[in-house]
Amino acid sequence: MRVAIAGAGLAGLTCAKYLADQGHTPILFEARDVLGGKVAAWKDEEGDWYETGLHIFFGAYPNMLQLFEELGIQDRLQWKSHSMIFNQPEEPGTYSRFDFPDLPAPINGIAAILKNNDMLTISEKLSFGVGLIPAMLRGQKYVEECDSLSWSEWLRAQNIPERVNDEVFIAMSKALNFINPDEISSTVLLTALNRFLQEKNGSKMAFLDGAPPERLCQPIVDHIQSLGGEVHMNSPLKKINLNDDSSVKSFSIMQTSLGESNEIIADAYVSALPVDLFKLLIPQEWKGIDTFKKLDGLRGVPVINIHLWFNKKLTDIDHLLFSRSPLLSVYADMSITCKEYEDPNRSMLELVFAPAKDWINKSEEAIIEATMEELKKLFPDHFTGNDQAVLRKYKVIKTPLSVYKSTPGCQKLRPDQKTPITNFFLAGDYTMQRYLASMEGAVLSGKLCADKVNQYTKKLLETNQKNAL
Ligand SMILES: Cc1cc2nc3c(=O)[nH]c(=O)nc-3n(C[C@H](O)[C@H](O)[C@H](O)COP(=O)(O)OP(=O)(O)OC[C@H]3O[C@@H](n4cnc5c(N)ncnc54)[C@H](O)[C@@H]3O)c2cc1C
């Protein structure tokens, strides 16, 4: 069966891949000239890559890891030591580590927390451990119920000292959804903690060995095309056309290069657009339907991804770092962590600037100046004295509406991949799946969507056969 899919981010690509595996013909339309959506990347005039976001893969990403295996590209993930490393603002230039020993979960996590004495006192660790007991015992149901509370509210309800938030969770909350613990739903943090504490390698991190469009998205496209599917770039979905019964009649696709619009007819239709852009295309006739009305409550959060190329090495750490600085979230020296970006003599720091609400409209120069001020605190030795690090060049990528902002109450707004419209389906990290707004969430949503399309087309085939008799 022909399935028209709009959007070649990870959700749309994965959906097309699994549909092709099931014998269907996916026809994928991407608005831009680059694959990957929020994992898109480009080369500058000197051939250096810059990305929409610094992306980390976790051991707790079963669907993503399975995808890598199915494509035969698992060697492209560069796994790092099983640790979490935080800058220590009170002792500039030093790091505090949580090192997970090679023991089963949750013993390895508990050992990592107990061994770290820089950030939390014994009594803070104990009160946090006790607070987590309901989440561990009651599992996902409890985690979902906690969506009524922000993370700060949840900590207070468990009598966990505010300092635990300041020391650890501002950094984690900014890394997970680019917002602070006062805003983020406690479901997000509890979901991550549950995965990290319950799976031995859940919090183990990997970097892709190069730019995602080439190293991850292109192999998915090759796979889709090898099975007869199609991928069209520069082809935005402009309009969803309806039949009299409000089912989808066709997609109007603009071919940007030709300046003309085509009507694409298929057996089933998928939107794998980000929620903010999909909302703009919802046909008038669907606007009263609860599934689509609820999407009004989901909105992308702003974030800024920064690349700084220096004339010398600033660090030798082959890992993700939690900056614990007011303006920055996580960062990494990509000249060490990523094979294709390797440089033995000079650092390329990729940093996530968050929360970005007050900065997204500021000039690149102002953002870089503020970032450099933060970096001087993190690496004081490199920015004082005679042999100071010099910034050679920079790139600032702003995403005003990135992943949906996971504030309390959002869980009940997230739609299923199957919609009330019989032949129309949704994929995307914002749709309901247990991995929230992440690459794993996008991949899982694509896979779930493909399954639901497959069930629908099977029924359609049965009905057509019956009618033919
Ligand atoms: C700065 C940053 C850092 C991140 N870090 C991590 C991380 O470390 N780990 C992690 O797991 N996740 C991370 N994420 C989240 C992750 O990137 C996303 O959750 C995931 O990539 C979303 O995939 P998606 O397919 O749902 O949506 P998108 O990637 O947004 O894909 C949607 C696609 O639809 C296309 N499109 C839009 N309009 C149209 C149209 N009209 N017609 C056709 N196509 C259209 C877009 O161009 C895009 O290609 C990060 C995100 C950002 C922004």
The ligand as an SDF file (V2000), in Angstrom:
LIG
                    3D

 53 58  0  0  0  0  0  0  0  0999 V2000
   19.3950   21.4580   20.8560 C   0  0  0  0  0  0  0  0  0  0  0  0
   18.7940   20.0890   20.9200 C   0  0  0  0  0  0  0  0  0  0  0  0
   19.4670   19.0890   21.6130 C   0  0  0  0  0  0  0  0  0  0  0  0
   18.8790   17.8250   21.7380 C   0  0  0  0  0  0  0  0  0  0  0  0
   19.5640   16.8370   22.3880 N   0  0  0  0  0  0  0  0  0  0  0  0
   19.0490   15.5870   22.4630 C   0  0  0  0  0  0  0  0  0  0  0  0
   19.8010   14.5330   23.0370 C   0  0  0  0  0  0  0  0  0  0  0  0
   20.9270   14.7220   23.4830 O   0  0  0  0  0  0  0  0  0  0  0  0
   19.2350   13.2890   23.0760 N   0  0  0  0  0  0  0  0  0  0  0  0
   17.9770   13.0400   22.5720 C   0  0  0  0  0  0  0  0  0  0  0  0
   17.5320   11.8890   22.6260 O   0  0  0  0  0  0  0  0  0  0  0  0
   17.2540   14.0270   21.9960 N   0  0  0  0  0  0  0  0  0  0  0  0
   17.7510   15.2900   21.9350 C   0  0  0  0  0  0  0  0  0  0  0  0
   17.0330   16.2900   21.3250 N   0  0  0  0  0  0  0  0  0  0  0  0
   15.6500   16.0100   20.8930 C   0  0  0  0  0  0  0  0  0  0  0  0
   15.5770   15.3090   19.5320 C   0  0  0  0  0  0  0  0  0  0  0  0
   16.3750   15.9710   18.5930 O   0  0  0  0  0  0  0  0  0  0  0  0
   14.1310   15.3160   19.0450 C   0  0  0  0  0  0  0  0  0  0  0  0
   13.3000   14.7880   20.0580 O   0  0  0  0  0  0  0  0  0  0  0  0
   13.9200   14.4710   17.7700 C   0  0  0  0  0  0  0  0  0  0  0  0
   14.9620   14.6330   16.8420 O   0  0  0  0  0  0  0  0  0  0  0  0
   12.5800   14.8830   17.1480 C   0  0  0  0  0  0  0  0  0  0  0  0
   12.3290   14.1470   15.9850 O   0  0  0  0  0  0  0  0  0  0  0  0
   10.9430   14.2640   15.2060 P   0  0  0  0  0  0  0  0  0  0  0  0
   11.0720   13.4470   13.9840 O   0  0  0  0  0  0  0  0  0  0  0  0
    9.8280   13.9840   16.1530 O   0  0  0  0  0  0  0  0  0  0  0  0
   10.7820   15.8190   14.8280 O   0  0  0  0  0  0  0  0  0  0  0  0
   11.7120   16.7450   13.8900 P   0  0  0  0  0  0  0  0  0  0  0  0
   13.1270   16.3590   14.0420 O   0  0  0  0  0  0  0  0  0  0  0  0
   11.3310   18.1350   14.1960 O   0  0  0  0  0  0  0  0  0  0  0  0
   11.2690   16.3710   12.4000 O   0  0  0  0  0  0  0  0  0  0  0  0
   10.1960   16.9730   11.7510 C   0  0  0  0  0  0  0  0  0  0  0  0
   10.5410   17.1050   10.2660 C   0  0  0  0  0  0  0  0  0  0  0  0
    9.4120   17.6530    9.5700 O   0  0  0  0  0  0  0  0  0  0  0  0
    9.8970   18.5700    8.6040 C   0  0  0  0  0  0  0  0  0  0  0  0
    8.8110   19.4660    8.2180 N   0  0  0  0  0  0  0  0  0  0  0  0
    8.3310   20.5520    8.8550 C   0  0  0  0  0  0  0  0  0  0  0  0
    7.3050   21.0910    8.1820 N   0  0  0  0  0  0  0  0  0  0  0  0
    7.1120   20.3220    7.0950 C   0  0  0  0  0  0  0  0  0  0  0  0
    6.1740   20.3330    6.0230 C   0  0  0  0  0  0  0  0  0  0  0  0
    5.2140   21.2580    5.9190 N   0  0  0  0  0  0  0  0  0  0  0  0
    6.2720   19.3680    5.0710 N   0  0  0  0  0  0  0  0  0  0  0  0
    7.2280   18.4000    5.1360 C   0  0  0  0  0  0  0  0  0  0  0  0
    8.1430   18.3440    6.1360 N   0  0  0  0  0  0  0  0  0  0  0  0
    8.0760   19.2830    7.1050 C   0  0  0  0  0  0  0  0  0  0  0  0
   11.0440   19.2570    9.3270 C   0  0  0  0  0  0  0  0  0  0  0  0
   11.8840   19.9470    8.4180 O   0  0  0  0  0  0  0  0  0  0  0  0
   11.7010   18.0570   10.0000 C   0  0  0  0  0  0  0  0  0  0  0  0
   12.6320   17.4390    9.1510 O   0  0  0  0  0  0  0  0  0  0  0  0
   17.5970   17.5660   21.1710 C   0  0  0  0  0  0  0  0  0  0  0  0
   16.9370   18.5690   20.4560 C   0  0  0  0  0  0  0  0  0  0  0  0
   17.5250   19.8230   20.3210 C   0  0  0  0  0  0  0  0  0  0  0  0
   16.8020   20.8890   19.5430 C   0  0  0  0  0  0  0  0  0  0  0  0
  1  2  1  0
  2  3  1  0
  2 52  2  0
  3  4  2  0
  4  5  1  0
  4 50  1  0
  5  6  2  0
  6  7  1  0
  6 13  1  0
  7  8  2  0
  7  9  1  0
  9 10  1  0
 10 11  2  0
 10 12  1  0
 12 13  2  0
 13 14  1  0
 14 15  1  0
 14 50  1  0
 15 16  1  0
 16 17  1  0
 16 18  1  0
 18 19  1  0
 18 20  1  0
 20 21  1  0
 20 22  1  0
 22 23  1  0
 23 24  1  0
 24 25  2  0
 24 26  1  0
 24 27  1  0
 27 28  1  0
 28 29  2  0
 28 30  1  0
 28 31  1  0
 31 32  1  0
 32 33  1  0
 33 34  1  0
 33 48  1  0
 34 35  1  0
 35 36  1  0
 35 46  1  0
 36 37  1  0
 36 45  1  0
 37 38  2  0
 38 39  1  0
 39 40  1  0
 39 45  2  0
 40 41  1  0
 40 42  2  0
 42 43  1  0
 43 44  2  0
 44 45  1  0
 46 47  1  0
 46 48  1  0
 48 49  1  0
 50 51  2  0
 51 52  1  0
 52 53  1  0
M  END
$$$$
